[in-house]
Every structure is written in C-alpha cells, then in structure tokens.
Amino acid sequence: MQSFDKPSILIIGCGDIGLRVAKQLSRSHRVYALTSQQNRFQEVRKVSAIPILGDLDKPDSLWRLSGLAQTVIHLAPSQNSGNRDCRTRNLIGILAQGSNAVRRLVYISTTGVYGDHRGEKVSEITPVNSQSERAKREVDAARALRLWGPANGVAVAILRVPGIYAADRLPIDRLKAQTPALLPEEDAYSNHLHSDDLARLVCATVYHGKPQRIINACDGGETKMGDYFDEVADAFELERAPRLPASELQKIVSPMLWSFMRESRRVTNQRLQELKTPLRYPSVAHFLKTISKNP
C-alpha cells in the first residue's frame, strides 16, 4: 500500500528503464508514472507506481501533472522529427503551474549530442556537435531545461547515456543475420551502459545529483563497435560478423544504423563518482561472463 507520507516522484516515460526506476524508488517514494497508453496501467502498477494517462504531444492531456510531485524524472524520447524537442517544452510548460512546485528534475539525454570526434575522448565540458536530428532535439531539450531550471528554482541534472544493453538488448539477431560491421581500421568507438546500472544511476541522481550538472552515464569502456559484436558472438558461440569498408557498408544498412556507426568517440565518465553508485557491470565483458550461452 502506498504511504501518503512519502515524498512524491513523477516519472515521464514508462519504458523499460522507467519501470526499473519506478520499482526501485517506490520503496521510499510515492511514484507516479506518465503513460500515453491505458493498456499499460497494469504493468505500471506491478512496480508499485500510480499510472497517469497523458500524452506529451497533447499539452491539454497533461493537466494532471501540475503540482503532482516535487521531483520529476524525464525519460521520454523526443518526437520523431524536427530540431526542437516539443515534448520537453510541453512538459515544462505544465510543470511551471501549480502550487506544489517542482524542485528537482533529472533528464536522460544521449552521448550522441557530442557528434563525431574521430575516436578522440570527450567529457562533459566538450562542446556539443550534434549531427543527427535526434541528437539536435536532445541538445534543444537540455538547453530549454537549463534555462527553465534556474529561472524557476529547479535543480536540473542531466545524464548523457550511450548505447544501453541488457540480456534482451544484445545484437543477437544482427549476428545471426550476419549483418556486416566496419573493417577494424575504419571502425568507430562505441560506448555502453547496462540497463540495471542506468536505472540505479537515475535513482542516485535523485539523491546526489548537483544542480545544473551534466554527467556522462557510461561505463567508460573504449571498445570499437565491431569488437563489441565479436565479444557478444564469442560469448554465445555465434559466428562473428563479417567486416566491410565504410563505402560498401553504408549502402546496405539503414540511415539510422549508419548514423550510429559513423560517429566515433570515447566518452569519459569521471563525474560518475559524484553519484556514489559503483557500476555493477563496469564493462560489457563483465556482463557477458554472467549470462547463459543459449540466446
């Protein structure tokens, strides 16, 4: 049973990570979770959260969020096109209303905002250089939040997250289909974080996140994308992906996949120590040692 003496938290975006976060925080908080699909109410209730029906694309449906919680965790993706994140702007428009004002907001962004750095290291102070529309919307959302936060007395913390993986989020189907990867000499560095670790870091940010602070929430690994595929293939005793030069691979993969494969950067994570939450899986290799070899 929910205790109404508990502090309230509102989770925006109730996918896999949102449910993991809700399950953890419901032990100490009264958790509300926004979903645009009423058929997901039962799934939300299973993690001891209270579902709220609303659609970030429809501002008139968000009135229930006004004054609901003093802490907000924003996990929802932006809309599918454009350079401005209209969903985030709709959200902060309604959060600014109500007498029980928001005091803390945690926003989950992407390391894609750094763009391509040709394998060089990037940190939180590296200027953003977003190249995809999605990354440009993430930059727009962060800028809007960092202006809105101080103006309204809200401590905004931003986690920039790389490729998320878990037992059910590994490139098994890609390997079975023998989708090619880039030649080693042309390959890009990729960055990773396990779903469990991301959920734990989100919860830690609620307690330890500094106001107006950006943190790279990644494991700090420096693995190239093709090597990551090889690690997974070896762990599951699958055939490794063939390698092709960029000029050939670009012709046969989707534009979205190519946008991930063409950007190379090594994302550092020194600020993670501020969240006082050691990673359970400091690398993909650590995780692969813990799972079955039968995909």
C-alpha positions as CSV (number, residue, x, y, z in Angstrom):
1,M,0.0,0.0,0.0
2,Q,1.2,3.5,-0.9
3,S,2.0,5.7,2.1
4,F,1.0,9.3,1.5
5,D,3.7,10.4,4.0
6,K,6.3,9.5,1.3
7,P,7.7,12.2,-1.0
8,S,6.3,12.1,-4.5
9,I,8.2,11.4,-7.7
10,L,6.8,11.7,-11.2
11,I,8.4,9.6,-14.0
12,I,7.9,10.7,-17.5
13,G,8.5,7.9,-20.0
14,C,7.5,4.5,-18.8
15,G,9.5,2.1,-20.9
16,D,12.0,-0.5,-19.7
17,I,14.2,2.0,-17.8
18,G,11.2,3.9,-16.4
19,L,9.8,0.7,-14.9
20,R,13.1,-0.3,-13.4
21,V,13.4,3.1,-11.8
22,A,9.9,3.1,-10.5
23,K,10.4,-0.3,-8.9
24,Q,13.4,0.9,-7.0
25,L,12.0,4.3,-6.0
26,S,8.6,3.0,-4.9
27,R,10.2,1.7,-1.7
28,S,10.9,5.2,-0.5
29,H,8.6,7.4,-2.6
30,R,5.1,7.7,-3.8
31,V,5.8,7.2,-7.6
32,Y,3.6,8.5,-10.4
33,A,4.3,7.4,-13.9
34,L,3.0,9.1,-17.1
35,T,2.0,6.8,-19.9
36,S,0.0,7.6,-23.1
37,Q,-1.4,4.0,-23.2
38,Q,-4.1,3.0,-20.8
39,N,-3.4,-0.7,-21.6
40,R,0.0,-0.3,-19.8
41,F,-1.6,0.7,-16.4
42,Q,-1.4,-2.9,-15.1
43,E,2.3,-3.1,-15.9
44,V,2.9,0.3,-14.1
45,R,1.0,-0.9,-11.1
46,K,3.1,-4.1,-10.9
47,V,6.1,-1.9,-9.9
48,S,4.0,-0.1,-7.2
49,A,3.6,3.1,-9.3
50,I,0.5,5.0,-9.9
51,P,-0.3,5.4,-13.6
52,I,-1.2,8.8,-15.0
53,L,-2.7,9.0,-18.5
54,G,-1.3,11.7,-20.7
55,D,0.4,12.4,-24.0
56,L,3.4,14.7,-24.3
57,D,2.3,15.6,-27.8
58,K,-1.0,16.8,-26.5
59,P,-0.5,19.6,-23.8
60,D,-4.2,19.6,-22.9
61,S,-3.8,16.0,-21.6
62,L,-1.1,16.9,-19.2
63,W,-3.1,18.9,-16.6
64,R,-2.9,16.2,-14.0
65,L,0.9,16.7,-13.8
66,S,0.6,20.2,-12.4
67,G,1.7,20.2,-8.7
68,L,1.8,16.4,-8.6
69,A,5.4,15.9,-7.4
70,Q,8.5,17.9,-6.4
71,T,10.9,15.6,-8.2
72,V,10.5,14.7,-11.9
73,I,12.5,12.1,-13.9
74,H,12.3,12.8,-17.6
75,L,13.0,9.6,-19.6
76,A,10.7,10.2,-22.6
77,P,12.2,10.5,-26.0
78,S,11.5,13.5,-28.2
79,Q,9.1,13.3,-31.2
80,N,10.4,11.7,-34.4
81,S,11.3,14.8,-36.4
82,G,12.5,18.4,-36.2
83,N,15.3,20.0,-34.4
84,R,13.3,21.2,-31.4
85,D,12.0,18.9,-28.6
86,C,8.4,19.9,-28.5
87,R,7.6,17.2,-25.9
88,T,10.0,18.6,-23.3
89,R,8.7,22.1,-23.9
90,N,5.2,20.9,-23.4
91,L,6.3,19.2,-20.1
92,I,8.0,22.2,-18.6
93,G,5.1,24.4,-19.6
94,I,2.7,22.3,-17.4
95,L,5.3,21.8,-14.6
96,A,5.6,25.5,-14.1
97,Q,2.0,25.6,-13.0
98,G,0.6,24.5,-9.7
99,S,1.3,25.5,-6.1
100,N,3.4,22.3,-5.3
101,A,6.3,23.4,-7.5
102,V,8.9,21.1,-8.9
103,R,12.3,21.4,-7.1
104,R,14.3,18.8,-8.9
105,L,14.3,17.4,-12.4
106,V,16.5,14.6,-13.8
107,Y,16.7,14.5,-17.6
108,I,18.1,11.5,-19.5
109,S,19.9,12.6,-22.7
110,T,22.3,10.9,-25.0
111,T,26.0,11.0,-25.7
112,G,25.0,11.4,-29.3
113,V,25.0,15.1,-28.7
114,Y,28.8,15.1,-28.9
115,G,28.7,14.0,-32.5
116,D,31.8,12.5,-34.3
117,H,35.2,13.1,-32.7
118,R,37.1,10.6,-34.8
119,G,37.9,8.4,-31.8
120,E,39.1,11.2,-29.5
121,K,38.0,11.4,-25.9
122,V,35.1,13.6,-24.9
123,S,34.0,14.8,-21.5
124,E,31.0,16.8,-20.1
125,I,32.8,20.1,-21.0
126,T,33.3,19.1,-24.6
127,P,31.1,21.3,-26.8
128,V,28.1,19.6,-28.3
129,N,28.3,18.9,-32.0
130,S,25.1,17.0,-32.7
131,Q,24.7,15.7,-36.3
132,S,21.5,13.7,-36.3
133,E,18.1,15.2,-35.9
134,R,17.5,13.2,-32.8
135,A,20.7,14.5,-31.1
136,K,19.8,18.0,-32.1
137,R,16.5,17.6,-30.3
138,E,18.3,16.3,-27.3
139,V,20.5,19.5,-27.3
140,D,17.4,21.7,-27.6
141,A,15.8,19.9,-24.7
142,A,18.8,20.3,-22.4
143,R,19.1,24.0,-23.3
144,A,15.5,24.6,-22.6
145,L,15.7,22.7,-19.2
146,R,18.9,24.5,-18.1
147,L,17.2,27.9,-18.8
148,W,13.9,26.9,-17.2
149,G,15.5,25.3,-14.1
150,P,17.3,28.3,-12.6
151,A,14.5,30.7,-13.6
152,N,12.0,28.6,-11.6
153,G,14.1,27.3,-8.7
154,V,14.5,23.8,-10.1
155,A,17.7,21.8,-9.8
156,V,18.2,20.2,-13.2
157,A,20.6,17.3,-13.5
158,I,21.3,15.7,-16.9
159,L,22.6,12.2,-17.6
160,R,24.1,11.7,-21.0
161,V,23.7,8.0,-21.8
162,P,25.3,5.9,-24.6
163,G,24.2,2.5,-26.1
164,I,22.1,0.7,-23.5
165,Y,22.3,-3.1,-23.3
166,A,20.9,-5.9,-21.2
167,A,20.3,-9.7,-21.7
168,D,17.4,-8.9,-24.0
169,R,19.1,-5.9,-25.7
170,L,22.1,-7.6,-27.3
171,P,22.8,-7.8,-31.1
172,I,22.0,-11.5,-31.2
173,D,19.6,-11.1,-34.2
174,R,22.1,-9.0,-36.0
175,L,24.8,-11.6,-35.5
176,K,22.5,-14.4,-36.6
177,A,21.7,-12.4,-39.8
178,Q,25.4,-11.8,-40.3
179,T,24.9,-8.1,-40.8
180,P,28.4,-6.7,-41.5
181,A,30.4,-4.4,-39.3
182,L,33.1,-2.0,-40.3
183,L,36.7,-3.0,-41.0
184,P,38.8,-2.6,-37.8
185,E,40.9,0.2,-39.3
186,E,37.7,2.2,-40.2
187,D,35.6,1.2,-37.2
188,A,34.2,3.6,-34.7
189,Y,34.4,3.5,-30.9
190,S,31.1,2.8,-29.2
191,N,30.1,3.4,-25.6
192,H,27.8,1.3,-23.4
193,L,25.9,1.1,-20.1
194,H,23.8,-1.8,-18.7
195,S,20.1,-1.1,-18.2
196,D,20.4,-2.0,-14.5
197,D,23.2,0.4,-14.0
198,L,21.3,3.2,-15.8
199,A,18.3,2.7,-13.5
200,R,20.5,2.7,-10.4
201,L,22.3,5.9,-11.6
202,V,19.0,7.6,-12.3
203,C,17.9,6.9,-8.7
204,A,21.2,8.0,-7.4
205,T,20.9,11.3,-9.2
206,V,17.7,12.0,-7.3
207,Y,19.7,11.9,-4.1
208,H,23.2,13.1,-5.1
209,G,22.8,15.0,-8.4
210,K,24.2,18.5,-8.3
211,P,22.1,21.4,-9.6
212,Q,22.6,22.3,-13.3
213,R,25.1,19.4,-13.6
214,I,25.8,17.2,-16.7
215,I,27.2,13.7,-16.1
216,N,28.2,11.1,-18.7
217,A,26.5,8.0,-17.5
218,C,28.5,5.3,-19.3
219,D,30.9,2.5,-18.3
220,G,34.0,4.4,-19.7
221,G,34.9,1.5,-21.9
222,E,36.9,2.1,-25.1
223,T,35.6,-0.7,-27.3
224,K,35.1,-0.4,-31.1
225,M,31.7,-1.4,-32.4
226,G,32.9,-4.4,-34.3
227,D,34.8,-5.6,-31.3
228,Y,31.6,-5.3,-29.2
229,F,29.8,-7.5,-31.8
230,D,32.7,-10.0,-31.6
231,E,32.5,-10.1,-27.8
232,V,28.8,-11.0,-27.9
233,A,29.3,-13.5,-30.7
234,D,32.1,-15.3,-28.8
235,A,30.0,-15.3,-25.6
236,F,27.1,-17.0,-27.4
237,E,29.3,-19.2,-29.6
238,L,27.9,-17.5,-32.8
239,E,29.8,-16.7,-36.0
240,R,31.4,-13.3,-35.9
241,A,30.0,-10.6,-38.2
242,P,31.8,-10.1,-41.5
243,R,33.7,-6.8,-42.0
244,L,33.3,-4.4,-44.8
245,P,34.8,-1.0,-45.7
246,A,32.6,2.1,-44.9
247,S,32.0,2.8,-48.6
248,E,30.2,-0.6,-49.0
249,L,28.6,-0.9,-45.6
250,Q,26.8,2.5,-45.9
251,K,24.9,1.2,-49.0
252,I,23.4,-1.8,-47.2
253,V,22.4,-0.6,-43.7
254,S,19.6,1.8,-42.7
255,P,20.4,5.5,-42.4
256,M,19.6,5.4,-38.7
257,L,22.1,2.5,-38.1
258,W,24.7,4.2,-40.2
259,S,24.4,7.4,-38.2
260,F,25.4,5.3,-35.1
261,M,28.2,3.6,-36.9
262,R,29.8,6.7,-38.5
263,E,30.3,8.6,-35.2
264,S,33.4,7.7,-33.2
265,R,34.2,9.0,-29.7
266,R,35.5,7.7,-26.4
267,V,33.2,9.1,-23.6
268,T,34.9,9.6,-20.2
269,N,32.9,9.1,-17.0
270,Q,34.9,10.7,-14.2
271,R,31.9,12.6,-12.8
272,L,30.1,9.3,-12.1
273,Q,31.8,9.2,-8.7
274,E,29.6,12.2,-7.7
275,L,26.6,9.8,-7.7
276,K,28.2,7.4,-5.2
277,T,27.0,4.4,-7.0
278,P,29.6,1.9,-8.4
279,L,28.6,0.1,-11.6
280,R,27.6,-3.5,-11.3
281,Y,28.8,-4.0,-14.8
282,P,32.0,-1.9,-15.5
283,S,32.2,-3.3,-19.0
284,V,30.2,-5.4,-21.5
285,A,32.8,-8.2,-20.9
286,H,31.9,-8.3,-17.2
287,F,28.3,-8.7,-18.0
288,L,28.8,-11.4,-20.7
289,K,30.5,-13.6,-18.1
290,T,27.3,-13.7,-16.1
291,I,24.8,-14.9,-18.7
292,S,23.8,-18.1,-20.5
293,K,25.3,-19.1,-23.9
294,N,21.8,-20.0,-25.2
295,P,20.3,-16.9,-26.9
